[in-house]
Amino acid sequence: MDPLTTQSERKPELIEPRTPTEKLVAEVWCELLEVDAVDVTEDFFELGGHSLLAVQVVFQLSDRTGVELELEEFFDLGTIEEVAAQLDRTGAAGAGLDTTEVYEGEL
């Protein structure tokens, strides 16, 4: 790496979705933000999202999970991992989503 590269220019490793709910949220974000992948810790609005896209995200997630997420909640949460955790807490598991954690590696 070039020693003159600033911290803001370095691209950290992408933290990929770890749960089925995170994968679903990431899928919706990628579709609406028109990107190939998103880090589960990145903020929706820092990725280029805006209030009109946020409305679409909330609608699509509610439609796909059967769980109503308030727009105000979405604004407060901000990241895929936070939105997914809220969906899981408020009933995504009861809506038929498999919310089992997926662990890779040897047992």
Secondary structure in CASP SS format (residue, H / E / C, confidence):
PFRMAT SS
TARGET T0000
AUTHOR 0000-0000-0000
METHOD secondary structure of the structure
MODEL  1
M C 1.00
D C 1.00
P C 1.00
L C 1.00
T C 1.00
T C 1.00
Q H 1.00
S H 1.00
E H 1.00
R C 1.00
K C 1.00
P C 1.00
E C 1.00
L C 1.00
I C 1.00
E C 1.00
P C 1.00
R C 1.00
T C 1.00
P H 1.00
T H 1.00
E H 1.00
K H 1.00
L H 1.00
V H 1.00
A H 1.00
E H 1.00
V H 1.00
W H 1.00
C H 1.00
E H 1.00
L H 1.00
L H 1.00
E C 1.00
V C 1.00
D C 1.00
A C 1.00
V C 1.00
D C 1.00
V C 1.00
T C 1.00
E C 1.00
D E 1.00
F C 1.00
F C 1.00
E C 1.00
L C 1.00
G C 1.00
G C 1.00
H C 1.00
S H 1.00
L H 1.00
L H 1.00
A H 1.00
V H 1.00
Q H 1.00
V H 1.00
V H 1.00
F H 1.00
Q H 1.00
L H 1.00
S H 1.00
D H 1.00
R H 1.00
T H 1.00
G C 1.00
V C 1.00
E C 1.00
L C 1.00
E C 1.00
L H 1.00
E H 1.00
E H 1.00
F H 1.00
F H 1.00
D H 1.00
L H 1.00
G C 1.00
T E 1.00
I H 1.00
E H 1.00
E H 1.00
V H 1.00
A H 1.00
A H 1.00
Q H 1.00
L H 1.00
D H 1.00
R H 1.00
T C 1.00
G C 1.00
A C 1.00
A H 1.00
G H 1.00
A H 1.00
G C 1.00
L C 1.00
D C 1.00
T C 1.00
T C 1.00
E C 1.00
V C 1.00
Y C 1.00
E C 1.00
G C 1.00
E C 1.00
L C 1.00
END
